[in-house]
Amino acid sequence: MKRTVWALIALALTLSCNGPSNSNETPVDPSAGSGSQSAESGEISNAPDSPDSGYDPEARLADIGIDLPEAATPVANYVNAVRSGNLIFLAGKGPKKADGTYITGQVGTDLTEEEGYEAARLTAINQLAVLKAELGNLDRVVRIVKVHGMVNAAPGFTNQPEVINGFSDLMVEVFGDRGKHARAAVGMGSLPRNISVEVEAVVEVRD
């Protein structure tokens, strides 16, 4: 019995003196994953690309042949946009054409649903011009958060969502998934100056 105890003590002393079998071995962190790491740069070789990699809304506009106009100057006592924190609240805009006139008339009486869609798409272009003027570059847009679309609709016209799709479709076309948003599409008995569509929006942005 005594011989066994002394043998165990001797073994313990031997291990404590010799230490780890390889003093240069770096312990492996099981939570580190399978990515290899450069000793010089410290960068993980399989790290994901930046979330904004390849995100270029202005290049997308060029691809689809849209040249943004100058942002329209407000004609009443308001401003085009107000920023609060990381949100920009865009004032309502309408379908202003390059010659300065607007698409006017009631959808369902003076305009077809398809013409209303095009009016909403033109309104989207005008709102993008405001965003461009506010931000300098549209790649600072994080998300189109909320859209409130108003249609100058004839009594009984109920396809306001299909009209405001003209705005929404362009947002998704330009910003991809970042362009998908919450929305309201409602009919109005009239709109200022008899414009066919008016849209306001809330946009999340980064510095």
N, C-alpha and C positions, 0 to 999 in steps of 0.2 A: 504494500500500500504506500509506504513512504517512498519507495523507488518511483512509483507512478507520479506522485505529487512533485517530486524533484524534477522529473522528466518534463512535466508540463511547465514548470517555472523556467527551466532552461530554454524551452522552445519559445516562450513568450519573450524572454530577454533577447534571443537571437533575432526575432522579427522586429522588435523595436529598434535595434541597432542598425539593421540593414535597410529599413525604410521601404518605400515603393520599389517595385522591380524596375521601373523606368521613370526616373525623376523628370524627364523632359516631356512626358506625355501630358497633353492638355485634356482635362476632364470634358466629357461630352454632355452638353445640356440637351436633354430629351425634348425640351420644348422649342428648340431652335429650328426644327424642321429639317428638310433635306437639302436646302440651298447651300452651295459652297460659298466661302467667304475669302476674299483676297486679303493676304496679310498686309499688303501695302496700303490699299485704299479703304479696307474695312467695309466694302460694299457687298451686299448679297447679290449674287449673280442672277438669281431667279426672282428678284423683287419685281412686283408688278409695275407697269408703266404708270406715269402720272395720270390721275383721273382726267386731266384736260388734254391728254395726248391725242392729237388729230382733231381737236375741237376748234373749228374756225368758221363761225357763222358768216363772216364777211366774205370769205372765199366761197361759201355755199351760195350766198346771194349772187355773186358774180357768175357762178356755174349755171344758175337758173335765169340769168339775164336781167336781174333787178339792180338798178342804179338808184340808190336812195336820194330823195330830194332834200332840200334844206328843210329843217324843222319849221313848221308854220308858227308865226308869231300869234299869241293869243289876242283875240279881238275884244275881250271883256276883262273884267277885274279878277284874273286868275293867272296861274303859271302853268306851264306845260307839265311839270313834274315836281314832286316833293319827295325828298329822301328822308326816311326815318330809320336809323340803324342800317340794316342791310336790305331794306325794302325800298323800292321806288314805286310811288303811286302816280300813275299816268292819268292826266286829265282826259276827259272824253274827246275823241277826235272823230272826224267824219271822212268821207271819200273825196278828198280834194285832189283834183286832177292837175297835170303839169301846167296847164294854162291858168291855174288859179281858181277855176270854177269847180263846182261840186256836182256829184251825181245826186239828183233830187227826185222827189216823187214817192208815192206810196208803193210799196211792194205788194203785188196782188191786184193793183189797179193800173198804175203808170209803168211799173216795172215787173218783169217776170221774176220768178224765184231765182233763176240762173243769173239774171242781171243784178239781183240783190246780193247774190254770192260774190260776184265780181266787185260790187261796191264794198263789201266787207273785206275782201282781199286788198283792195286799194287802201282801205282804212288801216289795215295791218302794216302796209308799207309806210304809211305816214307815222304810225306809232314807232316803228323801227327807226325812223329818222329822228324822232325825239330821243329815243334811247341812245342812239349814236351820238347825238349832240350832248347828252348828259354824261355819258361814260367815256367817250373818246374811241372806244373799241368794243364791239359787241361780244367779244370773248369774255368780258367781265360779267355777262349774264350767267347766273347760276341756275335759275329756273323761272319760267313763266308760272306764277303762282295762281292767279285768279283773273278771269276775264268776265266783264259784264257787258253783254252785247244788247243793243237796243235797235229794234227795227221799226221804221215808219211803215206800219202795216195797215192794210185795208181791213175794215170790219169783216170778221170771219176768216181772215188769213191766219193759219195756225202753224206754218212751217218756218217759224223763226229759227229753230235750231239749224235747219239746212242752210239758211242764209248766213248765219254767224259762223258756220263751218268755213266760209271763205276766209275769215280771220284765223280761226284755229288751225286750219290745215297749213297755212303759211308758217305759223309759229313752229309747228312740228317739222315742216320741211326745212326750216332754217336752223333750228336748235336741236333737232332730234328728240330724244326722250326728255330733254330739259324743256322742250316746248309744250309738253303735255300739262294741262292745267285744269283746275276746277273752273266751272263756268255757269253763268246764267245767260239765257237768250230769251228776251221778252219783247212783246209787241207794244208799240206806243201809238196813241192817236195822232201824234204829230211829233216832229223833232225840229230843233232850231233851223231856221232858213229853209225848212222843208227838205233837209238832207235825208237821204234814204236810210242811212245806218249811222249809228254812233257807238263807239266802243271805248271803254276805259279798262285799265288793267293794273295789276299789282305784280311787280317783278322783283325777285331776289337777285342781288348782285354782290360781287366781291370787290375789295379794294385793289 
